[in-house]
Every structure is written in structure tokens, then in C-alpha cells.
Amino acid sequence: MPLITADQTFALCAVIMAIISFGMWAEKKSWGQKLGGPLILLATSMLAANSGIIPFSAPVYDTIASLLVPMAIPLLLLRADFKTIFVESGTMLVAFIIAATATAIGAVVAASVLDLGLQEAQITGTIASSYIGGSLNFVATAEAVGIKDSSLYVAGLSADAAGAVFFLVLLMLLPTLQYVRNALPSKYIDAHGSSAQVSAEGKEVPEPAPFRLQTATNGLTVSLVICALSAAITALLDIGALYILVVTALSLIVANFAKPVVRQVSSEFEIGSLFMYIFFVVIGAGANLSQVLGAALPIALLIVVMVLVHFCILLFIGKLMKLDLAEVIIASNACILGPAPAAALAASKGWQALVAPGILVGLFGYAIATFIGVAIATLLAS
């Protein structure tokens, strides 16, 4: 018996929130920034479960998975405004579309040369969606394609995090390679591979809005309305398996065609992120460590092949289309790691003009990745 049993709901919730508080603290440290919040939460909750502090399963875990994941999707997608993305991201959007396509092709190629077992199609689609969007899309796609095994879930997320390190190493090497610099000349990178300062041309990243209870409540209301409508639609059409996709589609409709509603919402991204963090802790708690270690290696190999194909296609087409190397780097980062890391990389390099476009195309990735991941899973399963 674990120290805290499955029926001690309040004690379990206290442990879950304590782990999240620790993860948020760790993210501010240099070592935590390298690992990333989701991986820290998974590792901590997995350690707590495997050491007998909390149970591997509990009713509250099921409640969190069934309620918070659908609620998080609208909250995290309400700023995915396609008009803004298409107008303001310029050639970065072209580079991102190429990067996303290259990732999808890489996933299919990797699945054709590796054996991932009975759930190969589902795993491949889920990993591909994560490497086009982010952790939100990993969770949404896994739910949509029917991955329920916590050990497989954590193995995928662990391999995902390890693959991100592999990707970043290759990405950082690109400007140092003279052949790459010659193939994709950049106004942001000098002849020696160092960053060149270029004006941001007024494209500063807006400061986050202050927290207001009224507008935060509005966001939760919008999220719950979208989830309720999605449940009604899927029940009416008898397509319950597509519930997450319907939630995603309705979220994008609201984000793009209900601007007066979106303007009355704030702090939704932070609340959605908290919901996802809670879910990551629950997933980690349900994972048996011995099962995770066995399942992670094949998924890591899948990611290596996918990332290599991603770079080969992106650089080849980027050369043909005469794209800017710096824009390709930020677009690739936004595709594989998401908008925040892309913006952070652009800012750290002094490429201020690429910060806002990096965020915009990363949000576009959030919007499309779940659909692409499900499509890949369906293709490979057929």
C-alpha cells in the first residue's frame, strides 16, 4: 500500500500541487530550463509513485484526465489568430510550413524503417504532432488516437524531451557550418556564423496582460462552453472518438471568428498551462519505471530519424527557395519546440525582428499539429 492511498483525494491533490510548485521553481533554475517543466513534473511524480508515496491509479487521476485536458485546449488556442499569423509572419510562415511538412515526412519514414510494436501508428502520429506543435498536441493526439497506457505515455514524453536536446544540438551547429551559411545566406548571421544585429522594425513582443479575475473567469467559461458543445456534437453524430478534434476545431473557430469574445478573456494561456501541468503529474504517477525504460528507446530512435529527415528536407528546400538561414532556424525551432523556445532563441541571438514571427508560427503549429498527428496515425494504421 502506498503512503497516500487512492481514496485520500485531498492528500493526493496536495501532493500533485506540491510537485507542480516544485516544477515551476525548478524551471527558473539553469538546470531546470535545460530539462523543461513537463519532464521535471513527470520524473518527480513517477519517483513519488514508484517509491510508494502515492498510488499508481486513483479516481482523482481519471477525473483530471477527463476534465482538464479538454478544458486546456481552448485556453491554449484562443490566440491562434490565422489572419495575424498570415499577415505578420511573412516568409517565416513559409519556412515553418516546410519544417512541419518535413517533420511529417520524417515521421512516416522513421515508422517505415523501425518497429515500434502494435501501437506504432499511434505513437508515430503522437510524436509527430508534438514535433509540429508542442506538449498540448502530444496529449491531444494521444487521447484522440487512443493511447491510454501511462507507461507508454511517459516513455513517449521522456523520449520527446531527450529528442529535443538532440534537435537543439543540431540546430545550434547550423550557423557554424560554412556550407550551410553559403547555401542559405542570412542578413542576421555574419560570414563567421555569429549573430548580426538587425532592427526589430517595431515588432516588439507584447507584455502579458495582468491577471484579472473577471476576464480569467470569462476564459474558463468559453472553454467549458466549447467542451460542452463538442460533447453534444460528437454524441449527436456518434463520433465520440473524435471529441478532442472537435474541441480543437471549435477552439480555432472561436479564436478566429469570435474576436469580441476573445477580447474579454485574459490569463487563459497561464491557466491552460496549469491544467496541462496537473495532467503531466497524473501521467507520471501512473507510470511503472521498469516499463517506461523499456519503451522509451525505440521512440527515441524514431525521433532521431524524424529530426534528421526534418533537417535534410528543410535545408534542401530552403536553399532552392533562397530562404534566410536565421528565419529557417527560428521556424524549425518553433516547429519542433514551440513558440516560447523559438522566441527565446531569437531574442538570445539578438534577432529581435524574428521574435514575434517565431511566436506566431509556433501558435500556428499548435493549431494544426493535432490534425496532422491524427492523419499520420490513420495513414500508418491503414
C-alpha positions as CSV (number, residue, x, y, z in Angstrom):
1,M,0.0,0.0,0.0
2,P,1.3,3.5,-0.8
3,L,1.7,6.0,1.9
4,I,-1.2,8.0,0.5
5,T,-4.0,5.7,-0.7
6,A,-6.2,6.2,-3.8
7,D,-9.2,7.3,-1.7
8,Q,-7.4,10.1,0.0
9,T,-8.3,12.7,-2.6
10,F,-7.4,15.9,-0.8
11,A,-4.0,14.5,0.2
12,L,-3.3,13.4,-3.4
13,C,-4.3,16.8,-4.7
14,A,-2.0,18.4,-2.2
15,V,0.9,16.2,-3.4
16,I,0.1,17.0,-7.1
17,M,0.1,20.7,-6.5
18,A,3.3,20.5,-4.4
19,I,5.0,18.7,-7.3
20,I,3.8,21.4,-9.7
21,S,5.1,24.1,-7.4
22,F,8.5,22.4,-7.3
23,G,8.5,22.1,-11.1
24,M,7.7,25.8,-11.5
25,W,10.5,26.7,-9.1
26,A,12.9,24.3,-10.9
27,E,12.1,25.9,-14.3
28,K,13.6,29.1,-13.1
29,K,17.0,27.4,-12.4
30,S,19.5,26.9,-15.1
31,W,19.3,23.1,-14.8
32,G,15.5,23.2,-14.9
33,Q,15.5,25.3,-18.0
34,K,17.5,22.6,-19.8
35,L,15.2,19.8,-18.7
36,G,11.9,21.6,-19.2
37,G,8.9,21.7,-16.9
38,P,7.0,18.7,-18.3
39,L,10.0,16.4,-17.9
40,I,10.6,17.6,-14.3
41,L,7.0,17.0,-13.4
42,L,6.9,13.6,-15.0
43,A,10.2,12.5,-13.3
44,T,9.1,13.8,-9.9
45,S,5.6,12.2,-9.9
46,M,7.0,9.0,-11.3
47,L,9.5,8.9,-8.5
48,A,6.8,9.6,-5.9
49,A,4.7,6.7,-7.3
50,N,7.5,4.2,-7.7
51,S,8.8,4.9,-4.2
52,G,5.4,4.2,-2.7
53,I,4.4,7.7,-1.7
54,I,1.3,8.0,-4.0
55,P,-0.6,5.3,-5.8
56,F,-0.3,4.4,-9.5
57,S,-4.0,4.8,-10.0
58,A,-6.8,6.7,-8.3
59,P,-10.3,8.1,-9.1
60,V,-9.0,11.7,-9.0
61,Y,-6.4,10.8,-11.7
62,D,-9.3,9.8,-14.0
63,T,-11.2,12.9,-13.3
64,I,-8.2,15.1,-14.1
65,A,-7.6,13.4,-17.4
66,S,-11.2,13.5,-18.5
67,L,-11.8,17.2,-17.5
68,L,-8.7,19.2,-17.5
69,V,-7.2,18.1,-20.9
70,P,-10.2,19.1,-22.9
71,M,-10.5,22.4,-20.9
72,A,-6.9,23.2,-21.5
73,I,-7.1,23.0,-25.3
74,P,-9.4,26.1,-25.9
75,L,-7.5,28.1,-23.3
76,L,-4.2,27.4,-25.1
77,L,-5.6,28.0,-28.6
78,L,-7.6,31.2,-28.2
79,R,-4.7,33.4,-29.5
80,A,-4.2,31.3,-32.7
81,D,-5.5,34.0,-35.0
82,F,-4.8,32.9,-38.5
83,K,-5.2,36.4,-40.0
84,T,-2.5,37.8,-37.8
85,I,-0.3,34.8,-38.4
86,F,-0.5,35.0,-42.2
87,V,-0.1,38.8,-42.3
88,E,2.7,39.4,-39.8
89,S,4.9,36.3,-40.0
90,G,6.0,36.8,-43.6
91,T,8.5,34.4,-45.0
92,M,8.8,32.8,-41.6
93,L,5.5,31.1,-42.2
94,V,6.8,29.6,-45.5
95,A,9.8,28.2,-43.6
96,F,7.5,26.9,-40.9
97,I,5.2,25.1,-43.3
98,I,8.2,23.5,-44.9
99,A,9.5,22.5,-41.5
100,A,6.2,21.0,-40.5
101,T,5.9,19.1,-43.7
102,A,9.5,17.8,-43.3
103,T,8.6,16.6,-39.8
104,A,5.5,14.7,-41.0
105,I,7.6,13.1,-43.8
106,G,10.3,12.2,-41.3
107,A,7.8,10.6,-39.0
108,V,6.5,8.4,-41.8
109,V,10.0,7.5,-43.0
110,A,11.0,6.6,-39.4
111,A,8.0,4.4,-38.9
112,S,8.8,2.6,-42.2
113,V,12.4,1.7,-41.0
114,L,11.7,1.0,-37.3
115,D,9.5,-1.5,-35.5
116,L,7.5,0.2,-32.7
117,G,5.2,-2.7,-32.0
118,L,1.4,-2.9,-32.0
119,Q,0.8,0.8,-31.4
120,E,3.4,2.1,-33.9
121,A,0.8,4.2,-35.9
122,Q,-0.5,5.8,-32.7
123,I,3.0,6.5,-31.3
124,T,4.3,7.9,-34.6
125,G,1.3,10.2,-35.0
126,T,1.5,11.5,-31.4
127,I,5.3,12.2,-31.6
128,A,4.9,13.9,-35.0
129,S,2.1,16.2,-33.6
130,S,4.4,17.1,-30.7
131,Y,7.2,18.0,-33.0
132,I,5.0,20.2,-35.1
133,G,3.1,21.8,-32.2
134,G,4.0,21.0,-28.6
135,S,3.1,19.1,-25.4
136,L,-0.5,20.2,-25.8
137,N,-0.6,18.4,-29.2
138,F,1.1,15.4,-27.8
139,V,-1.6,15.0,-25.1
140,A,-4.5,15.8,-27.5
141,T,-3.3,13.4,-30.2
142,A,-2.6,10.6,-27.7
143,E,-6.1,11.0,-26.4
144,A,-7.6,11.1,-30.0
145,V,-5.8,8.0,-31.2
146,G,-6.4,6.0,-28.1
147,I,-3.1,5.8,-26.2
148,K,-4.2,5.0,-22.6
149,D,-1.2,3.2,-21.2
150,S,0.6,5.6,-18.7
151,S,3.9,3.8,-19.1
152,L,3.8,4.3,-22.9
153,Y,2.7,7.9,-22.4
154,V,5.6,8.7,-20.1
155,A,8.0,6.8,-22.4
156,G,6.9,9.0,-25.3
157,L,7.2,12.2,-23.3
158,S,10.6,11.2,-22.0
159,A,11.9,10.3,-25.4
160,D,10.3,13.6,-26.7
161,A,12.4,15.6,-24.2
162,A,15.6,13.7,-25.0
163,G,14.9,14.2,-28.7
164,A,14.6,17.9,-28.1
165,V,18.2,18.0,-26.8
166,F,19.4,16.1,-29.9
167,F,17.5,18.6,-32.1
168,L,18.9,21.7,-30.3
169,V,22.5,20.4,-30.7
170,L,22.0,20.0,-34.5
171,L,20.2,23.4,-34.7
172,M,23.0,25.2,-32.9
173,L,25.5,23.7,-35.3
174,L,23.9,25.0,-38.4
175,P,25.3,28.6,-38.3
176,T,28.8,27.2,-37.7
177,L,28.8,25.2,-40.9
178,Q,30.2,27.2,-43.8
179,Y,28.3,25.1,-46.4
180,V,25.0,25.8,-44.7
181,R,25.8,29.6,-44.5
182,N,26.7,29.6,-48.2
183,A,23.5,27.7,-49.1
184,L,21.2,29.9,-47.1
185,P,22.7,33.4,-46.7
186,S,21.3,35.5,-43.9
187,K,21.2,39.1,-43.0
188,Y,21.1,38.1,-39.4
189,I,24.3,35.9,-39.5
190,D,27.7,37.2,-40.5
191,A,30.3,35.3,-42.5
192,H,31.8,33.7,-39.4
193,G,28.5,32.3,-38.1
194,S,28.0,35.0,-35.4
195,S,24.8,37.0,-35.0
196,A,24.4,40.3,-36.8
197,Q,22.2,43.0,-35.2
198,V,19.1,43.8,-37.2
199,S,16.4,46.2,-36.2
200,A,13.2,44.8,-34.9
201,E,11.2,47.2,-37.1
202,G,8.6,47.8,-34.4
203,K,7.7,44.1,-33.9
204,E,8.1,44.0,-30.2
205,V,6.6,41.2,-28.2
206,P,3.6,42.5,-26.3
207,E,3.8,42.2,-22.5
208,P,1.4,39.7,-20.9
209,A,-1.8,41.2,-19.6
210,P,-2.1,41.5,-15.8
211,F,-4.3,38.9,-14.1
212,R,-7.9,39.9,-13.7
213,L,-10.4,37.6,-12.1
214,Q,-13.3,38.6,-14.4
215,T,-11.5,38.0,-17.7
216,A,-9.9,34.8,-16.4
217,T,-13.3,33.6,-15.4
218,N,-14.5,34.5,-18.9
219,G,-11.8,32.3,-20.4
220,L,-12.9,29.3,-18.3
221,T,-16.5,29.9,-19.3
222,V,-15.5,29.9,-23.0
223,S,-13.5,26.7,-22.5
224,L,-16.4,24.9,-20.8
225,V,-18.9,26.1,-23.4
226,I,-16.6,24.7,-26.2
227,C,-16.2,21.4,-24.4
228,A,-20.0,21.1,-23.8
229,L,-20.8,21.9,-27.5
230,S,-18.1,19.4,-28.6
231,A,-19.6,16.7,-26.4
232,A,-23.1,17.4,-27.8
233,I,-21.9,17.3,-31.4
234,T,-19.9,14.1,-31.0
235,A,-22.9,12.5,-29.2
236,L,-25.3,13.6,-31.9
237,L,-23.1,12.4,-34.7
238,D,-22.0,9.3,-32.8
239,I,-18.3,10.2,-33.3
240,G,-17.1,10.1,-29.7
241,A,-13.6,9.1,-30.8
242,L,-13.2,12.5,-32.5
243,Y,-14.1,14.5,-29.4
244,I,-10.6,16.1,-28.9
245,L,-10.5,17.1,-32.6
246,V,-13.9,18.7,-32.4
247,V,-12.8,20.6,-29.3
248,T,-9.7,21.8,-31.2
249,A,-11.7,22.8,-34.3
250,L,-14.3,24.8,-32.3
251,S,-11.5,26.5,-30.3
252,L,-10.0,27.7,-33.6
253,I,-13.3,28.9,-34.9
254,V,-13.8,31.0,-31.7
255,A,-10.2,32.3,-31.9
256,N,-10.7,33.4,-35.5
257,F,-14.3,34.4,-35.8
258,A,-15.4,35.5,-32.3
259,K,-12.9,38.3,-31.7
260,P,-15.3,40.2,-29.4
261,V,-15.4,37.2,-27.1
262,V,-11.6,36.6,-27.2
263,R,-11.0,40.3,-26.3
264,Q,-12.9,39.7,-23.0
265,V,-10.5,36.9,-22.0
266,S,-7.1,37.1,-20.3
267,S,-4.6,34.9,-18.5
268,E,-6.1,31.9,-20.4
269,F,-2.7,30.6,-21.5
270,E,-1.4,30.5,-18.0
271,I,-4.5,28.7,-16.7
272,G,-4.4,26.2,-19.6
273,S,-0.7,25.6,-18.9
274,L,-1.5,24.9,-15.2
275,F,-4.1,22.3,-16.3
276,M,-1.6,20.6,-18.6
277,Y,1.0,20.6,-15.7
278,I,-1.5,18.9,-13.5
279,F,-2.1,16.3,-16.2
280,F,1.6,15.6,-16.6
281,V,1.9,14.9,-12.9
282,V,-1.0,12.4,-13.1
283,I,0.5,10.7,-16.1
284,G,3.9,10.4,-14.3
285,A,2.2,9.0,-11.3
286,G,0.6,6.2,-13.4
287,A,3.9,5.0,-14.9
288,N,5.8,2.0,-13.8
289,L,9.5,2.8,-14.1
290,S,10.6,-0.5,-15.5
291,Q,8.0,-0.4,-18.2
292,V,9.0,3.2,-19.1
293,L,12.7,2.5,-19.6
294,G,11.9,-0.4,-22.0
295,A,9.5,1.6,-24.2
296,A,11.5,4.8,-24.4
297,L,14.4,3.7,-26.6
298,P,12.5,2.7,-29.7
299,I,10.6,6.0,-29.5
300,A,13.9,7.9,-29.1
301,L,15.2,6.2,-32.3
302,L,12.0,7.3,-34.1
303,I,12.7,10.9,-33.1
304,V,16.3,10.8,-34.2
305,V,15.3,9.6,-37.7
306,M,12.5,12.1,-37.9
307,V,14.7,15.0,-36.9
308,L,17.4,14.1,-39.4
309,V,14.9,13.9,-42.2
310,H,13.4,17.2,-41.0
311,F,16.8,19.0,-41.3
312,C,17.6,17.4,-44.7
313,I,14.3,18.4,-46.3
314,L,14.2,21.9,-44.7
315,L,17.8,22.8,-45.7
316,F,17.3,21.4,-49.3
317,I,14.1,23.3,-49.9
318,G,15.3,26.3,-48.1
319,K,18.3,26.5,-50.5
320,L,16.0,26.1,-53.5
321,M,13.7,28.9,-52.3
322,K,16.6,31.1,-51.1
323,L,15.3,31.4,-47.6
324,D,17.2,33.2,-44.8
325,L,19.1,30.8,-42.6
326,A,18.1,32.7,-39.4
327,E,14.4,32.5,-40.3
328,V,14.8,28.8,-41.1
329,I,16.4,28.2,-37.7
330,I,13.7,30.0,-35.8
331,A,10.9,28.4,-37.9
332,S,12.5,25.0,-37.2
333,N,12.7,25.8,-33.5
334,A,9.0,26.9,-33.4
335,C,8.0,23.7,-35.2
336,I,9.9,21.2,-33.0
337,L,9.9,23.0,-29.6
338,G,7.1,25.6,-29.9
339,P,6.6,29.4,-29.8
340,A,8.3,30.2,-26.4
341,P,11.6,28.5,-27.2
342,A,11.6,30.0,-30.7
343,A,11.1,33.5,-29.3
344,A,13.8,32.9,-26.6
345,L,16.3,31.7,-29.2
346,A,15.7,34.7,-31.4
347,A,16.0,37.1,-28.5
348,S,19.2,35.5,-27.2
349,K,20.7,35.8,-30.7
350,G,19.8,39.4,-31.0
351,W,17.3,38.7,-33.8
352,Q,14.6,40.9,-32.4
353,A,12.8,41.1,-35.7
354,L,12.2,37.4,-35.6
355,V,10.8,37.2,-32.1
356,A,7.2,38.0,-32.8
357,P,7.0,35.9,-36.1
358,G,8.5,33.0,-34.2
359,I,5.7,33.2,-31.6
360,L,3.1,33.5,-34.4
361,V,4.2,30.5,-36.4
362,G,4.6,28.5,-33.2
363,L,0.9,29.2,-32.4
364,F,0.0,28.1,-35.9
365,G,1.8,24.8,-35.1
366,Y,-0.4,24.4,-32.0
367,A,-3.5,24.9,-34.2
368,I,-2.6,22.3,-36.9
369,A,-0.5,19.7,-35.2
370,T,-3.2,17.6,-33.7
371,F,-5.0,17.2,-37.0
372,I,-1.7,16.2,-38.7
373,G,-0.8,13.8,-36.0
374,V,-4.2,12.0,-36.2
375,A,-3.9,11.9,-40.0
376,I,-0.4,10.3,-39.8
377,A,-1.7,7.7,-37.3
378,T,-4.7,6.9,-39.6
379,L,-2.4,6.6,-42.6
380,L,0.0,4.3,-40.9
381,A,-2.8,2.2,-39.5
382,S,-4.5,1.7,-42.8
